[in-house]
Amino acid sequence: MCRNIKTLFNFAPPVTDDEIHASALQFVRKLSGFNTPSKINEAAFALAVTQVSDAARNLLQSLVTLAPPKDRDEERARLQLQSAKRFNRA
């Protein structure tokens, strides 16, 4: 799993279209092995990003949870602390 793809479900404030697009772009980059596709592959790459974005948006809108939404800032701080401990940067 690509470590740059973040969990987008059940956050306050809710996920934005830009965040979904960024996640889809990272996913397609990982699958294709291209950071930037060549001109000949550009259309296929862009179509894949659009399709993955649509699928992700549909998934996020369909999911249901009874858990309260997580606060983005608190979650970011928790993950930074976890990373600092993991890499001895505390």
C-alpha positions in Angstrom: 0.0 0.0 0.0 1.3 3.4 -0.9 2.0 5.3 2.4 1.1 8.6 0.8 -2.5 7.7 0.4 -4.4 8.8 3.5 -7.6 7.6 5.0 -10.4 9.9 3.9 -13.5 8.4 5.6 -15.2 9.7 8.7 -13.4 13.0 9.2 -14.6 16.4 10.3 -14.6 18.5 8.1 -15.6 16.0 5.4 -13.2 15.1 2.6 -13.0 17.5 -0.4 -12.9 16.7 -4.1 -9.3 17.9 -4.2 -8.3 15.3 -1.5 -10.1 12.6 -3.4 -8.4 13.6 -6.6 -5.0 13.7 -5.0 -5.5 10.2 -3.5 -6.6 8.9 -6.9 -3.6 10.4 -8.6 -1.2 8.8 -6.1 -3.0 5.4 -6.6 -2.7 5.6 -10.4 0.9 6.7 -10.1 1.7 3.7 -7.9 -0.1 1.3 -10.2 1.4 2.6 -13.5 4.9 3.3 -12.2 4.7 6.8 -13.8 5.0 10.0 -11.8 4.2 11.9 -15.0 3.0 9.8 -18.0 4.5 10.3 -21.5 2.4 12.1 -24.1 1.2 8.9 -25.6 -0.1 7.6 -22.2 -1.4 11.0 -20.9 -5.1 10.4 -21.9 -5.2 6.9 -20.4 -3.5 8.2 -17.2 -6.0 11.1 -16.9 -9.0 8.8 -17.6 -7.8 6.4 -14.9 -7.4 9.2 -12.3 -11.0 10.3 -13.1 -12.4 6.8 -12.8 -10.6 6.1 -9.6 -11.8 9.5 -8.2 -15.4 8.7 -9.1 -15.1 5.2 -7.5 -13.6 6.7 -4.4 -16.2 9.4 -4.1 -19.0 6.8 -4.5 -17.4 4.5 -1.9 -17.0 7.4 0.6 -20.6 8.5 0.1 -21.9 4.9 0.5 -20.1 4.0 3.7 -21.9 4.2 7.0 -20.5 4.4 10.5 -21.8 4.9 14.0 -18.4 6.2 15.2 -18.1 10.0 15.7 -16.0 11.7 13.0 -12.3 12.1 13.7 -10.8 15.6 14.0 -8.2 16.1 11.2 -5.8 18.2 13.3 -5.8 15.7 16.2 -5.3 12.8 13.8 -2.4 14.6 12.0 -0.8 15.4 15.4 -1.2 11.7 16.5 0.4 10.4 13.3 3.3 12.9 13.5 4.0 11.8 17.0 3.8 8.1 16.0 6.2 8.8 13.1 8.6 10.6 15.4 8.7 7.7 17.8 9.1 5.2 15.0 12.1 7.0 13.5 13.6 8.1 16.8 12.9 11.8 16.2 11.0 12.5 19.4 
